[in-house]
Amino acid sequence: ESHLLEPGDMLYLPPGWAHEGTAVGGDCMTASIGFRAPTEAELARVLLERLADDVGDDPSPRYRDAGQQATAQAGAVPLALQEFAQRSLARAVARPGVVARALGEWLTEPKPQVWFDPDPKASLSANAGVVLDRRTRMAYDERQVFINGESCQASGADAARMRRLADARSLAAPDLRGLSAGARALIAEWLLAGWLHSHVGDDDHA
């Protein structure tokens, strides 16, 4: 199939479809943008890696084999140890919200070649809103907010405003003023890190 796109048009192709883009005309260019479509194996690998970091310092039962009988089969892995390993993995995955947190952090983690420009003088202004840096990735679920590979709990009015920031990529000054002290402190940290920037818009003086 052949499609001629006009300025501003976009052609979507599902994952796995081969394609070739050709610029037509002297002042034309094409751009191919890839969206994440992980395989089941890839997603399992990255989530298990994050879970491993997350459970590293958690207190947990230690394996004990006080009832192990003497054996002439020194190389055989004890069945009790296999069962203990299975329970350990199941317990790590079953903790409330742990998989959702790992997924959200992975989805928003910047690529290795992406970096931000910290601004040590950045601060919240009473008459300015904020806008996400174009490199910032932000998402959310029912309980958490994710930004650039990090996560935080959010609820109530704070959660509603953080979700608005993730969806619209900007937040007006009145919304910032309505945040709790803890949420405003997070916004201030993100400003210093260069993840978002002060912005004055039409809604900021409402």
Secondary structure as UniProt FT lines:
FT   TURN            7..8
FT   TURN            15..16
FT   TURN            26..27
FT   HELIX           40..54
FT   TURN            56..57
FT   TURN            66..67
FT   TURN            74..75
FT   HELIX           79..94
FT   TURN            96..97
FT   HELIX           98..108
FT   TURN            112..113
FT   TURN            120..121
FT   TURN            126..127
FT   STRAND          129..132
FT   TURN            134..135
FT   STRAND          138..140
FT   STRAND          144..147
FT   TURN            148..149
FT   STRAND          150..153
FT   HELIX           156..168
FT   STRAND          170..171
FT   HELIX           173..177
FT   HELIX           181..193
FT   STRAND          196..199
FT   TURN            202..205
//
